[in-house]
């Protein structure tokens, strides 16, 4: 296998998984190693609860993400989320929908075809997804979640052509499914600014991805059941050391999938948001215990895709 490993190395990729777990010297623009992300923040009421809970626990939440899509928020709700987050120096990342799993096609609902669920089905759905991106940008949002390679490439070209703001960031969803250094490096070339790795990678596999790319890695340390259900809190210190710069994502095990969310699920979404922040406080306590020198970002730090709010 040496010829193959040597060729990978010439491409700037590691020869294999890095079982020696080297310490990452890469950092966020402000010099920090880690930031905190609370996913599934489905609207302004949930965001307000996340902010309140973070203050109660004395922790900084740097980014919230949402999964139901720009299409299922009103203009007023998006503006309210932008204003709430901007006041806290917090990034808002909204999913650009729809996707094949919400469409009329049958393949996404089959056991073998589930891998296409998050992809865009047909050119019209690509247009719809990009319209979600445009609308988010027009309302002041500067970060969107994408789960389709074609949408990532086109959105990146739109940003290059000033069809989208130059400070727009593209966060790649865990549902994209790239699970090795070459695949993640390819997505970075297509325009990814931050990449959510698949949930079941070992530290050695994560280290290899970190060696191949410089963008932040978004890593679930507690994983929703429908994408694995792992609870990796005792690994947080090593994840930060090996994978910096890293967004530590706190999902919830034993919690329902609420996509698409709305008023009918709002009270549940609020409680789930509060518990995610509580889990983040627990995780950060473990990080401080086992890696006390780890450096986190302050609110509003350089590199965050903060909402743009009219004053």
Secondary structure, DSSP 8 states (H G I E B T S, - for coil): -HHHHHHHHHTT--SS--TT--------TTS-SEEEEE----SHHHHHHHHHHHHHHT----EEEESS-GGGS-HHHHHHHHHHHHHHT-EEEEE----GGGSS-SGGGSTTTGGGTTS--HHHHHHHHHHHHHHHHHTT--EEEE--HHHHHHHHHHHHTTSS-TT-EEEE-GGG---SHHHHHHHHHHT-SEEE--TT--HHHHHHHHHH--SEEEEEEE--GGGT--B-GGGHHHHHHHH-SEEEEE--SS-----S--GGGHHHHHHHHHHHHHHHHHHHHHHHHH-TT--B--TT-TT--B-----
